């Protein structure tokens, strides 16, 4: 399968995640809900690694990669904590588009940190995505 198919499947499950999370956090602390979700993801991810046998690669991970994977994990955890709190306080139809501004922020960070070049169409798309997210997030 191509990256696009995987990305579309990811988008579908990302959307489903928001809906299921909103239903699940009713009358529960958002941090506790995030912790429960994280435990499920932990078992799910390690189950796949064990099933595939890729756990054998653990010893070959460089210290450099490990540091950045740990930092990425911390960023993910913080993102989830704030996302669940936002879902608890707001409407999914408003929280989700604002959360997706992470796409635009990712493009900006990729330019400055990873030195990626962006085309005019990517820049215009990012501006349009920002406008769309704000219109949807604050429009209702």
Protein Blocks (a to p, Z undefined) as FASTA:
>chain_A
ZZklmmmmmmmmmmmmmmmmmmmmgoiafklmmmmmmmmmmmmmmmmmmmnopmmmmmmp
cfklmmmmmmmmmmmmmmmmmmmmmmmmmcfklmmmmmmmmmmmmmmmmmmmnopacdfk
lmmmmmmmmmmmmmmmmmZZ
